């Protein structure tokens, strides 16, 4: 059998070019206080010369940057362009990562992510609500029994498939699990885009993006938007096969140990039907996990 060649890294210059182009395309002159004389525009959004004017740089300079040449660009210029484009904090950080990439220590590609023993103990102590550790590329690297009862028994999957992007886009049961599946899909792709900006030379990330682009039209469409966002907090509604609909608040805690991992917890409003449903799942223990995994409409 011929060995497959390693996937090519993402092209940072192309990523920078497309990101700037898509951010510029979403703005109209009236959005930024410029007059629109009604002339026919060949492309949507601001022209390069309009964006350059707003950012206080020459058209030639901005054009070079949008063509992917971020070499020697200053932080001050990036700040001006970010303001002109009305970028969010996450988008501003993504632009900086693409234009002025940091050097990362190379890690073994095949080595699975490690989770500190103290974190595993913490997960075991959180026994009333779902909690898990997510790593690079949306990998799921550790979880507690309640997470398995709610989301499915990830221990039954090969390690390579314990990945939110693969689950959401390639497993039909997860389309049933998330009531607002479209929002979950958008979030996952936006997180992956942030990861790609920080690590464009990651072959495993490139392989994941390539696989999902081939297998999922929805992923390919969302990836082409170049939207980014940071993991944070919010509300998720789930359809559980045993206890019905759950409304859970989720919180994301970035770990500060250099691992780029996050602790994610889900909790219900006190006294709510979802709180009672989680207590019921907790009382069933492993039986809930097995029943949930075996159900045809959920993991």
C-alpha positions as CSV (number, residue, x, y, z in Angstrom):
1,X,0.0,0.0,0.0
2,X,1.4,3.4,-0.9
3,X,1.9,5.8,1.9
4,X,-0.3,8.9,1.7
5,X,1.5,12.2,1.6
6,X,1.0,14.6,4.5
7,X,-1.7,17.1,3.9
8,X,-0.5,20.5,2.7
9,X,-0.7,23.3,5.3
10,X,-3.2,26.1,4.8
11,X,-1.9,28.9,2.7
12,X,-1.5,31.8,5.2
13,X,-1.2,34.4,2.4
14,X,-4.4,33.1,0.7
15,X,-6.2,33.1,4.1
16,X,-5.2,36.7,4.8
17,X,-6.3,37.8,1.3
18,X,-9.7,36.1,1.5
19,X,-10.3,37.2,5.1
20,X,-9.8,40.9,4.2
21,X,-11.7,40.6,1.0
22,X,-14.8,39.0,2.7
23,X,-14.7,41.6,5.6
24,X,-14.6,44.5,3.0
25,X,-17.4,42.9,1.0
26,X,-19.8,43.0,3.9
27,X,-19.6,46.8,4.3
28,X,-21.5,49.4,2.4
29,X,-20.4,53.1,2.0
30,X,-23.3,54.2,4.1
31,X,-22.2,51.8,6.9
32,X,-19.0,53.8,7.4
33,X,-20.2,57.3,6.6
34,X,-19.0,57.5,3.0
35,X,-21.3,58.9,0.2
36,X,-22.7,56.4,-2.3
37,X,-23.3,58.1,-5.6
38,X,-25.3,55.1,-6.9
39,X,-22.6,54.1,-9.4
40,X,-22.6,50.5,-10.5
41,X,-20.3,48.4,-8.3
42,X,-18.8,45.4,-9.9
43,X,-18.3,43.7,-6.5
44,X,-20.3,44.0,-3.3
45,X,-19.1,46.2,-0.4
46,X,-16.4,48.9,-0.2
47,X,-13.8,49.4,-2.8
48,X,-10.2,49.0,-1.9
49,X,-9.6,52.8,-2.3
50,X,-12.5,53.5,0.1
51,X,-11.2,51.1,2.7
52,X,-7.7,52.5,2.3
53,X,-9.0,56.1,2.8
54,X,-10.8,55.0,6.0
55,X,-7.7,53.3,7.4
56,X,-5.4,56.2,6.5
57,X,-3.1,54.1,4.3
58,X,-2.3,54.3,0.6
59,X,-4.3,52.2,-1.9
60,X,-1.1,50.5,-3.0
61,X,-0.2,49.5,0.6
62,X,-3.7,48.1,1.3
63,X,-3.8,46.3,-2.0
64,X,-0.5,44.5,-1.2
65,X,-1.9,43.5,2.2
66,X,-5.1,42.2,0.7
67,X,-3.1,40.2,-1.8
68,X,-1.6,38.4,1.2
69,X,1.6,40.3,1.7
70,X,1.6,41.1,5.4
71,X,5.3,41.2,5.7
72,X,6.5,44.2,7.8
73,X,3.0,45.5,8.5
74,X,2.9,47.3,11.8
75,X,0.5,46.6,14.6
76,X,-0.7,50.2,14.3
77,X,-1.7,49.8,10.6
78,X,-3.5,46.5,11.5
79,X,-5.4,48.4,14.2
80,X,-6.4,51.1,11.7
81,X,-7.6,48.5,9.2
82,X,-9.5,46.6,11.9
83,X,-11.3,49.8,12.9
84,X,-12.1,50.7,9.3
85,X,-13.5,47.2,8.7
86,X,-15.4,47.3,12.0
87,X,-13.9,44.0,13.1
88,X,-14.9,42.3,16.3
89,X,-12.2,41.5,18.9
90,X,-12.0,37.9,17.6
91,X,-11.7,39.1,14.0
92,X,-9.0,41.6,15.0
93,X,-7.0,38.9,16.7
94,X,-7.5,36.6,13.6
95,X,-6.2,39.4,11.3
96,X,-3.1,39.8,13.5
97,X,-2.5,36.1,13.5
98,X,-2.6,35.9,9.7
99,X,-0.6,39.0,9.1
100,X,2.0,38.6,11.8
101,X,2.1,34.9,12.6
102,X,3.8,33.7,15.9
103,X,6.3,31.0,15.9
104,X,5.0,27.9,17.7
105,X,7.0,25.1,19.2
106,X,6.6,22.0,16.9
107,X,4.7,19.2,18.6
108,X,4.5,15.6,17.5
109,X,1.7,15.3,15.0
110,X,0.7,11.8,15.9
111,X,0.8,12.3,19.7
112,X,-2.7,12.7,21.3
113,X,-3.3,15.7,23.5
114,X,-2.6,15.1,27.1
115,X,-4.9,16.2,29.9
116,X,-3.4,17.0,33.3
117,X,-4.3,14.7,36.1
118,X,-5.8,17.5,38.2
119,X,-8.2,18.3,35.4
120,X,-9.3,14.7,35.1
121,X,-10.0,14.8,38.9
122,X,-11.9,18.0,38.5
123,X,-14.1,16.4,35.8
124,X,-14.8,13.4,38.0
125,X,-15.9,15.7,40.8
126,X,-18.4,17.5,38.6
127,X,-21.0,14.8,38.8
128,X,-24.3,16.7,38.4
129,X,-23.8,18.5,35.1
130,X,-22.1,17.7,31.7
131,X,-18.5,18.8,31.5
132,X,-15.6,18.1,29.1
133,X,-12.2,19.3,27.9
134,X,-11.9,20.4,24.3
135,X,-8.5,20.7,22.6
136,X,-7.1,21.9,19.3
137,X,-9.2,21.4,16.2
138,X,-12.4,21.0,18.2
139,X,-11.1,17.6,19.6
140,X,-12.9,16.2,22.7
141,X,-10.1,14.9,24.9
142,X,-11.8,14.2,28.3
143,X,-15.3,14.2,29.7
144,X,-17.3,13.2,32.7
145,X,-20.1,10.6,32.9
146,X,-22.8,13.3,32.6
147,X,-21.4,14.5,29.3
148,X,-21.6,10.9,28.1
149,X,-25.2,10.6,29.3
150,X,-26.2,13.8,27.5
151,X,-24.1,13.8,24.3
152,X,-23.4,10.1,23.8
153,X,-20.7,7.8,24.9
154,X,-17.6,9.1,23.2
155,X,-15.5,6.3,24.6
156,X,-17.2,4.0,22.0
157,X,-15.7,6.1,19.2
158,X,-12.1,5.9,17.8
159,X,-10.0,8.7,19.2
160,X,-9.9,10.4,15.8
161,X,-13.7,10.7,15.6
162,X,-13.9,12.4,19.0
163,X,-14.1,15.7,17.3
164,X,-17.0,18.2,17.4
165,X,-16.6,19.2,13.7
166,X,-16.8,15.5,12.6
167,X,-19.7,14.8,14.9
168,X,-21.7,17.8,13.9
169,X,-21.2,17.6,10.1
170,X,-20.8,13.8,9.5
171,X,-23.1,12.2,12.2
172,X,-26.8,12.6,11.4
173,X,-27.7,11.9,15.0
174,X,-26.1,15.1,16.1
175,X,-28.2,17.0,13.7
176,X,-31.2,15.7,15.7
177,X,-29.5,16.3,19.1
178,X,-29.0,20.1,18.6
179,X,-32.3,21.9,18.2
180,X,-30.5,24.9,16.6
181,X,-28.1,22.7,14.6
182,X,-27.3,25.6,12.1
183,X,-26.0,27.7,15.0
184,X,-23.9,24.9,16.4
185,X,-22.5,24.2,12.9
186,X,-21.6,27.9,12.4
187,X,-19.9,28.1,15.8
188,X,-17.8,25.0,15.2
189,X,-16.5,26.3,11.8
190,X,-15.8,29.8,13.3
191,X,-13.8,28.2,16.1
192,X,-11.8,26.2,13.5
193,X,-11.1,29.3,11.6
194,X,-9.6,30.9,14.7
195,X,-7.5,27.8,15.2
196,X,-6.4,27.9,11.5
197,X,-5.3,31.5,11.9
198,X,-3.0,30.6,14.8
199,X,-1.8,27.3,13.3
200,X,-1.9,27.4,9.5
201,X,0.9,24.9,9.3
202,X,-1.0,22.2,11.3
203,X,-1.3,19.2,9.0
204,X,-4.0,17.5,11.1
205,X,-6.1,20.7,10.9
206,X,-5.6,20.8,7.1
207,X,-6.6,17.2,6.8
208,X,-9.7,17.8,8.9
209,X,-10.7,20.8,6.8
210,X,-10.1,18.9,3.6
211,X,-12.1,15.9,4.7
212,X,-15.1,17.9,5.8
213,X,-15.0,20.1,2.7
214,X,-15.3,16.9,0.6
215,X,-18.0,15.3,2.7
216,X,-20.2,18.2,3.7
217,X,-21.7,20.9,1.6
218,X,-22.7,22.8,4.7
219,X,-19.2,22.8,6.0
220,X,-17.8,23.9,2.7
221,X,-20.2,26.8,2.5
222,X,-19.5,28.0,6.1
223,X,-15.8,27.6,5.7
224,X,-15.9,29.9,2.7
225,X,-17.4,32.8,4.8
226,X,-14.1,33.2,6.8
227,X,-16.1,34.1,9.9
228,X,-14.4,33.7,13.2
229,X,-15.4,33.8,16.9
230,X,-14.0,32.9,20.3
231,X,-15.4,30.2,22.4
232,X,-17.5,31.8,25.2
233,X,-20.9,31.2,26.7
234,X,-24.5,30.9,25.8
235,X,-27.5,28.6,25.8
236,X,-28.0,25.3,23.9
237,X,-31.2,23.4,23.4
238,X,-31.0,19.7,23.0
239,X,-33.4,16.8,22.1
240,X,-32.4,13.9,24.3
241,X,-33.9,10.5,23.5
242,X,-34.7,9.6,27.1
243,X,-35.7,12.9,28.8
244,X,-36.8,15.1,25.9
245,X,-35.8,18.7,25.4
246,X,-33.1,20.2,27.5
247,X,-32.2,23.9,27.8
248,X,-28.7,24.3,29.2
249,X,-26.4,27.2,29.8
250,X,-22.9,26.6,28.7
251,X,-19.7,28.3,30.0
252,X,-16.2,28.0,28.4
253,X,-13.0,28.4,30.5
254,X,-9.7,28.8,28.7
255,X,-7.0,26.9,30.5
256,X,-3.9,28.9,31.2
257,X,-1.3,26.1,31.1
258,X,-0.3,26.6,27.5
259,X,-2.3,23.6,26.3
260,X,-4.9,25.7,24.3
261,X,-7.5,23.5,25.9
262,X,-10.9,24.6,27.3
263,X,-13.1,23.3,30.0
264,X,-16.8,23.5,28.9
265,X,-19.7,23.0,31.3
266,X,-23.4,22.8,30.8
267,X,-25.9,23.7,33.6
268,X,-29.7,24.1,33.8
269,X,-31.6,26.9,35.5
270,X,-32.3,25.8,39.1
271,X,-35.7,24.3,39.5
272,X,-36.3,24.1,35.8
273,X,-37.6,21.0,33.9
274,X,-34.1,20.6,32.5
275,X,-32.6,20.5,36.0
276,X,-35.0,17.7,36.9
277,X,-34.2,15.9,33.7
278,X,-30.5,16.0,34.4
279,X,-31.1,14.7,37.9
280,X,-33.0,11.8,36.4
281,X,-30.1,11.1,33.9
282,X,-27.6,11.2,36.8
283,X,-29.7,8.7,38.8
284,X,-29.6,6.3,35.8
285,X,-25.9,6.4,35.6
286,X,-24.3,4.2,33.0
287,X,-27.7,2.9,31.9
288,X,-28.6,6.4,30.6
289,X,-25.4,6.5,28.6
290,X,-26.0,3.1,27.1
291,X,-29.7,3.9,26.3
292,X,-28.8,7.3,24.8
293,X,-26.1,5.7,22.6
294,X,-28.5,3.0,21.4
295,X,-31.4,5.3,20.6
296,X,-31.9,5.8,16.9
297,X,-32.3,9.6,17.1
298,X,-29.4,10.6,19.3
299,X,-25.8,9.6,20.0
